[in-house]
Structures are given as C-alpha cells and as structure tokens.
C-alpha cells in the first residue's frame, strides 16, 4: 500500500539539519567579539571621554604636551629600536655562520640558541643585576681590583667605583632584551637561507663579485622578509615588555611601566591617562605591524629553489672566527639561566649573596609562598586547556571551512598579537571593572587575559598540523555513515594530537611566565610565581628570587623536554 504523497521540498525541509560548524563559527565570533573587541572598545572610550561621559581629546592633548608622558613614549621607542638593531646585528651573522660555514657542533648550537626565548625575560634582567648590579658578583670583583690599583679611591669616592652599577637604565634593558630576543631573527633568517637558490650566488661569483658584494646585493635582499619578520617580532616584544624595564629601569620609565604606575600608585591614580597611554602603545604596535606588511607586499621575493644553499668551504681561520662568534653569542645569551640556578643555592641575606651551598632560599620560598606555586600551575593548566579546546574548533573552521566569514575570524585572531600585556590588563579592568560584568578581583579575569593573549599561538599550532591531514580521510568516514561530530571525534582529533600537544606546551610555557598583565590583574592570594619574583627583586631579597626563578625555569623546561622526548619517540616509530 502506497504511503502518503510528499513533495520533494517537504522531504528536504523535514530532513534538513543545522550545520554544527556554522553554529560553531557564530559562537567563535561572539566569543572573540566579547573577549577582544569589547574590552578594546571600552578602553578607547575611556581615553576619549571625561568624567561626565562627554567626548573629548583633552586626555591625548595632555599626554603629548606633558614631558613625563612624552619621555615614556620616547624611551619605549628608543629601547625597542635599539634592541631590534642589535638583535639583527647578532642574529643575521649567527644564522649565516651556522647555515653556510662548517661551525663545529652546529646541531647542538641550533638546539641551545632557542633556550633564551623560553626563559622569562625578567629572569634574564634579574640575572644581569646579580652579576653587574651595584652589589653583583662581577661588580664586587671589579670594585676590589679597582681599589687595589687606586688606593686613594677609597677616601675620594667612599669605596665606590663610578662606573659600577651602570647596568641599570636603558643600557641594561637593551642588553637583557637583545640577548633574550635575537633568536627570533636567527630562526627566521636560518630558514630563509636554506631556501635561497644557490645558483644566484654562484652567478654573481662567476661575474667577479666579492663574497661581501654578493651577500649585500643578492643574499641580503632575498633575506629581507625574514630579517623584517624577525625584527618585527623583536620590536613588538620589546615594546610590550614590562618585566625587564621594571627590574632594571629604576627611574627610566617606558610605557608599560608608566601604565602600571598610573594604575597602582596611591596618590594621583589616573585611570583615564592609563587608558590614553595604553591606546598610544597599542597604536605604535599596529603602525609598525602595518608598515612591515606594506613594505613586504610591494616587493617580490620568488625564487625557483632548484638548488638549495649548502655549506661553504672556509679556511681554518674563518671557521675559528665563525665558531668564536657563534659560541660567544650563545654563551652570553645563556648566562641568565646559569646564574639564576647557581646563585639559588648560595647563602644569602637580602641583596648580599655569599659563596657556599645552602637550601635556605628554597626553604624560605616553600614556607612563605607555597600558594604562589599552586596558583601558577593551576592558572596555567586551566588557561592551556581552554586555549586548546577553542583552538581545535577555530583551527578546523579556518582550515576546513574556508569562506569569507572564516577570513574575518582569522583577522580577529591577529589582534592579540599586537596587544601588549599591560594594555590588555587596562582594557579588561576598564571593561569588567563595574557591574554587571564585574570580574576584577577574581581569578576569572586572570584566566581571561591568558586565554586572549595566547589563543592565536594555540590556533596556529593546531592549524599547522591540520594543513597536512588529507581531507579524504574525513570524507571516507562521512561516506561510511559517520556523523560529522563522530568523524571529528574519532578521526580528526587523534590525527591532530601532535598539533594539540605542541600548542599546549607553547601555551603553558608562555602563560606560566606571564608578568605584564598578571601584575595588574592579580588580587589578594592569587599572586603567581612571576609576581613573587617581581616582589622579591624589588625588595632586594635576591636569594628567594633566585630560588623562585629556578623553580619557574623548571616548570618551563620540563614540558619542553617531555615534548621533545615524545617527538623523538614518534620519529623513531617511523623507522
């Protein structure tokens, strides 16, 4: 018996289902608008409104006409520019030496040169103070040597040598940040050198060009995108850094430390000017980012890539000089890690550290601030899990569901790259500091700040692996009757494991050492290890600060070590 007649349109309508990925895209847009666009819009409104809510540019006029505000902006641009210049001057020759010349132990050098990047920058600043500060180990040796050579100096200068302690201020900030950030330039330039077509340089050499002229006219222009890309990362990171200037700057204010002072000082607290300074700092990062994109976009750097670059033969003297330069730069960059770990076991009292062995600093640390260690581990774990959950969904949308709508999502994910930590903290305080969305003074605002800043890194890590997964694998599962959700859960997620793990490790490393936003957002008992180190350094309790820094380094390096071992086992399984 025939059933009731149905029109085809009715069947399609009844059987139609809402695409879950379309709902996921809408949810991601809503989340990013709430997490990124809303706080930044509130920050901007706070900078252009007076106490009565009227529109005004008086705050910006006051910023650019007040010497103290202008000085902070000039200091930020000067320090960031000098750090970028020195990072390029170190990173480019080091990349050329390691990639083109037979430097002994190149594999080890390539592995160790990345370590400064995963060490929190303020720990490096603190290490240089332990060495070259007014009471540093090297400073004391130099002081004794100077006074022995100049006996009359004790009576004249009170036992002090005029140039001791010059590590404070812009010189120290530039030194610490340069040795921390130059690996950005090294990594990008090394990768670019491997892709340059060797026939181009050989043609120049056959025409009589000297090696220097060949590098200047052929190689360097081809390396421009890598140099600019590395320099951009260095500049933006140095411009946004809070920990190094606050530890080494003293009276030398840059915009991140100036914003912190405007928000936290007891007398003259000025949140409106803090908002203005934050907008100016954000504008600087966006202008630099846009300028780099425009410069690269106007030029072509396409190569055939038929013959990849290889090692260059060099004489004994050339190899010796290249090795001396490479290992000299590497040794300087690893000084902070070695100094912190070694001095954490010295007996100490306040800023005075004596040779010997003692666990007193660790005992003090575990007795006085055990909650801070729990806070760092808990906040990093929760933030990493949230970032990974969101990253998996967003990466799938960006890679597998490309459209003009996902392009907008990709554009929103670029914004956190340009937001300094202090600016984000001010934006969150401005947006969520009053009811009904009152989050300040709670743990939620800390997690929110970590997720916003580190989500793009997790998305990129997952997307990089997803690009290499053949879509036919998922299509086969769908053709066998599996639902999209089951296919994603049973097929795609297991294949994404390397990207999820690598994104999680990098997110963990960056969150657990975060200081610039934490120092403004934490409240009461929610201080982290980074905040404890910051407090101990400012109070001249160097022993406890060294112990806390060592524990933080362990918390950073152990996940990286475990990830590398896991990757090695996976590679071994292929043979």
N, C-alpha and C positions, 0 to 999 in steps of 0.2 A: 504493500500500500504506500503510495507516494506521500511524502510529507508535505507540510505547508510550503507554498512557494515563497521564496525570499529574493528580493532584488540583490544583485551583487554589491551594490553600495551599502545595503544594510549589513551584509556579512562583514564587509571590510570595516564598517563603523563599529560593529559589536566586537570584532576581533582586534581592533586597534588598541595598542598599548602605548603608554607614555614611555619615551626613551629614557632610561635611568641616567644615561650620560648627559642628556640635556638638563635634567634636574640637577645633576652634579655640577654642571657648568654654571647654572644660575646660583647655586649655593656658594660656589667658589667666588663668583663675582660679588655676591652680597658680603661674604666674609672679608675679602680684600678691601672692598669699599669701607667696611666698618673698621678694619684694622689699620688701614693705611690712609685712605683719602679723608675719612672723617677726622682723625687726630691732626693731620697736617692742615686741613681747612680751619680747624679751631685754633691752631697755632697762628695761622696767618691772620685770622680775625682778631686774635688777641694783640697782634702787633699794630693793627690799623684802627683800633677803637680806644676811646678814652674811658675814664671811669664811669661815665654815664651811658656808654654804648654808642656814642656818636662817632662817625667816621673821621679819621684824622691821620695825617702823616707827620705829626709833631714828634712822635717817638723816633722815626727814622731820621728826621732832621736833627734831633738831639744826639742820636748815635754818631752821625757823620760830622757833627760840629764839636763834639766833646773829645779832647785829646786822648783821654784814657781809653775810650771805646775805639777810636781810630788806631791807637797803638796796638791794641789786642788784635785787630784785624791785620795790621801790617806785620806783626810778629808771626801770626799764623801763616800768612802767605810767604814770608821770608823763610821760615823754618821749613815749610813744606817744599818750597822751591829748591833750597839748598840740599835737603835730604834727597830729593829726586835727582838733582845733578850728580851728587856723589854716588848714589845708587847706580846710576847709569855708567859713571866712570869706573866703578868696581865691577858691575855685573856684565857689561859687554866684553871687556878684555878677558874676564874669567871664563865666559862662555866660549870665546874664540880659542883661548888656550886649551880648554878641556876638549872642545869639539874638533879642533883642527890639528893640534900637536899631541905628540905621544907623551903626555904627562903621566908619570908613574902613579898607579893606584887610582885611575880615573873613575872606576866603578865605585870605589869607596868614597871618593870626593863628591861624586854626584849624589850619593845617598846622604852624606853628612851635611851637605850645603843646605838641605831643606830644613834641618833641625831648628835654626833660628826663627823660622816662620811659625812653628808650632809652640814656641816658648812665648809666654805672655810678654809684651813689650815692657811693661812697667817693672818686671823682674830684671830685665836687662839694665834698665836705668838704675835700679837699686844696686845691682852688682857693680856697676861702674863707680857708684858712690863708695861702696865698700873698698874699692881699690884706690880711687883717685879723689875721694872726698876729703874734707878737712882732717878727718881722723882715719883715713883709709890706710890700708897696708902699704901700698906703694908710696903714698904721700908721706907716711911716717919715715920710711927708709930714705926718701929723698930729703926730708927735713933734717934727719940726723946727718946725712952726708954733707948737706949744705952748711950746717952749723959747725961741722968739723973742719971744713975748708975755710969758713969765715967765722972765726971765734968771736969777733966783735959783733956779729949779727944778733947775739942773744940780748945784749944790752940795748942795741939800737931798735930791734923790731920785736922785742918781747918773746923771742924764741920762734916767731912765725916767719915763714918764707913767703914773700909777696905773691908768688905765682901758685902756691899750694891752694887747692880748692877751686881752681878755675874751671873745673868740670861742671860747676853749676851754671845755669843760664843757657843761652842759645847754643853754645859750643857743645855742652854735654848732651842736650836734646838732639842736636844734629848727629853727633857721634852714635848715640844709642839707637836712634831710629834708622840711621843708614845701615848699620850692621845687622839690624833686625829685618829690614825690608829689601835689601839688594837681591835676595834670592828670587823675588818676583821677576826682575829684569833678567837674571841668569837663566831661569827656567824657560821663559818665552823666547829669548834670543837663541838658546841652545836648540830648541825645537825648530826654529826658523833656519838656523844654519844647516841642519840636517836635510832641509827641503830645497836648498838652493841648488840649481843646476850647475854642476862643476864645469861644464863646457864654457859658460860665460866667463868665468875667471881665467880659464886656460886661454881663451881667445884674447883677452886683454894682455896676458903674459906673453903670448906669441907676437903681439904687436909692439912689444918692448916696454910695456908698463911695469913700473916697480911694484913690489908687493904692497907698499903703502898706498900708491896711487890706485891699484886695483881694488883695495879694500875701500878707499874713500869714494871712488867713482862707480864701482859695481856692487860690492857687497853691502856697504852701508846703506845705500838707497833701498836695496831689497830687504834689508833688516828693519827699515823704518816702521812698518806696522808693529813688529814685535817690540822694538825699543819704545815706541809711543804707548803701546799697550801696557808694558811693564812699568813705564814711567807714570802712566795714569793711575795704575793700582797703587804705586808708591805714594804719589801725591795725595790721592784721596784718603789713603790710610793714615798718612802723616797729618793731614789737615784735620782729621776726625779724632786723632789720638788724644786721650785725656791722661792716661796713667803716667807716661814719660814726662810731660811738662809739669804735672803736679808734683812729681817726685824730685825732679832735677831743676825745675824752672825757678823756684823760690819767688822772687819779685817779678820775674819775667812772665807776664801773662799772655796766653794765647786765647783764642775764642772759646774753646771747650772749657778751660779752667775759669775763664771770665764768666761764662754762663753759669757754671756751678756756684761761683761766689755770689752772683746776683740772686740766686735762688735760695741760698743757705745762710747767708750772713744774718746775724741777729739784728744789726742796725742798718737801715737803708735797704731792706729787702725790696727788690723791684721786679716782679714777675713780668710786667709789660716790656721792660727793656731786655729781660732774658728772652722773651719771645722774639723781639726785634733782632737780637744778636743771633738767635737760632735761625731765623729766616735768612739773615745775611750769610751765615755759614752754609746753609743749605743751597742758597743761590750760587755761592762760589763753587761748590761741588758740581752743580748742574751745568754751570757755564763751562767749566773745564771738561766735563764729560761730553758736552755738545761740541765744543771746539775740536776735540780729538776725533769725534765721529765725522765732522765736516771735512777735516783735513784728510783723513783716510779715504773718505768717499769720493774725493776729487781726483784720486790717483789710482793707477792700475799697477798691480804687483804680480801679474800672472806669469808663471814660468812653465816650461814644458816638463821639467822634472825628469828628463830621460836619464840623466847621470847625476846621482846624488853625490854630495860632498863626502870626502873621505879624509883620512889623516894626511897631514903634510909632513914630509921628512924634514927634520931640523937637526942642526948640529948639537954637539954636547952642550955648548954654552947656551944655545937657545932653549933647549929642554930644561936646563938647570934654572934659567931665569923664569921660564913659564911655571915650573914646579914651585919655585920660591914664592912667586906672586900668588899662585893658587892656594898653596897651603898657608901662606901668611894671612890672606884674607879670611880663609876658613878658620884658622886658629883664633883670630880676633873676634870673629862672629860667635864662636863657641865659648869665649871667655865667661860671659854671664852665667851659663849653665854650670860650668865647673866651679866658679867662685861661690855661687849660692849653695851648692851641695857641700863643698868642703867647709865653708865657714859655718854651716848649720851645726857642725859638730865641735865648734870651738867654744870654750868657756867665755861667757860674755856678761857684762853688766852695763845695761844701757847701750850707748854707742861704742863702748870700749870692748874690743874682742882680743883675747889672748891666745897664743899658740897652745895646743894641747888637744885633748879629746874629752868631750862631755856630751851627755844626753839631756842636760838641764833644759835647753831650749825646747826640746820635744816634750819633756815633762811639763814644762810651763804651758806649752801650747795645748796639750791634751787636757790639762787641768782647768785652764781658763776659758778656752773657746771650743769645746767639743761640738757645740751646736752648729758652729760655722761650717765644720766639715760635713755634717749631715745636710745642712742647707745646700751646699754646693752640689753634693751628689744627688740630692732629691730634685732640686730645680733643674739641673742639667738632664737628669733622666726623664722627668716629665716633659720638659720642653723638647727634647730629642724625639720622644715618642709621638708627640703632637705634630712636630715638623714632618716626621716620616709618614704619618697617616695622611696628612694633607698633600705631601709631596708625591706620593704614589698616585693619588687621584689627579692632581694637577698635571703631572708629567704625562699620564695617559691621555688626558684631554689635549695637551699641546702636541703630542707626537702622533697619536692615532686618530684624533678627531679634529684635524686641522680645518679651520674656517676663519672668516673674518672676525668671528666672535672670540675664538681662542687666541687670535692675534692680539686682541685687546687685553685678554688675561695675561698674555706674555708681557705686554707693555707695563701692566701694573706690577708684575714681579720684578721689573728692572728698578723700580723706585727705591726699594730698601737698600740697594747697593749704594745709593747716593746719600742716605740718611745717616749722619754721624750719631753715635750713641747718645751724646748729650742732647742733641736736637730731638731725637725720638723721645727721650725721657721728658723733656719740657712739653712736647706735643701731647704725650699721654697724660701728664699732670693737668694740662690745660683742658683736655677733652673729658677726662674721667675724674676730675677733682671735685666735682659738685654733683648732688643728686639730680636725676635719678640714677645716673651711671657712676656711682661713687666707688672707685676701685683703688684710689690712693690709700696707702697704709695697709694694703692687703697683699697676700702672696700672688694674687691673680695678676696684678699689674706687672710684676717681675716676669712671670711666665709669658705674658702678652708681649713684652718688649723683646724677650729672647726669640720667640717664635717669629715675630715680624722681621727682625734683622737677619735671622739665619734660614728662613724658609727658602729663599731663592737658591742657596747653596745645596740644600737637600733636593730641591726640584731638579737642578742641573745634574746632580749625581745620578738620580734615578732615570732621567731622560736620556743621559749618555748611554746607559745600558739598553734602554728600550729601543733606541735607534737601531741597535744591532740584532734585535729579535725579529725574525721573519714573520710578517703578518699572516702568512699561510698557516702557521701553527695554530693560531687562534681561529682562523677560518675553518680549519679542519674540525675543531671541536664544535663549532657552531653548526656545521653541516651534519654532524652526528646527533644533533638534537639537544646539545647542552645549551642552557640559557646563557646570556651574556654575563650575568653575575657569577654563575658557576664556572664559566670559562675563565673569567678573570681570576677567580679564587684558586682554581685547580691547575691552570696552565700558565697564566701570565705572572702571577705573584712568585711562584717558585723560580721562574726564569729571571725575575728581577732581583733575586737575592743579593748578587754582588753589588748592584747599584744601591739597594737599600742599606746594606751594611756599610759601604763606603760613605754614603751620605750621612748615615747615623754617626759614624766615627768623626767625620769632619764637623758635624753639628755639635757633638759632645765637646770636642776639643775647643771650639770657639766659644761655646756657652759657659763652660766651667771656668774660663779665664776672663770672662767679661767684667769690665770695671766701669766703663764710661757711663752706661745707663744705670747700672746697679747702684752706684754711689749716690745717685739722686733719688732712686725709687725705693730702695730698701727701707724697712721700718722696723724698729724695735728689735726683736730677736731673729729677724730674717737676714742678718748680715752673712755674707758669703766669705770664703777664704780670700778672695780678691780684696774685699773690704777690710778684712783683718790685716792683710799685708800692708795695705794703704795706711791704716791707723798706726800700725807698729812702726813703719818707716817715719811717719810724721812725728811720732813721739820718741824717735831715736832708740827704739828697742830693736836693735839690729839682729840680735840672736834669735828672738822669736820670729821676726820677719823672715830670716833665712830658713828656719825650720818650716814655717808655713809655705814659703816659696818652694821648698824641696818637695813637700807633700803635693803641692799643686802640680809641679812638674811630673811627679809620678802619676798623678791622675790623668795628665795629658798624654804621657808617653805609653802607658800600659795599653790603652785601647789601640794606639797606632801599632805597637809591637804585635798585639794579638791579631790585628787585621793583616799585617804583613805576613805573619806565620800562616794564617788561614789562606791568604792568596798563594803562598808558596806551596801549600799542600794541594790546592786546587790545580796549580800548574803541574805539579808532579803527577797528578792523576791522569793527565793527558798523554803521558809517555809510558 
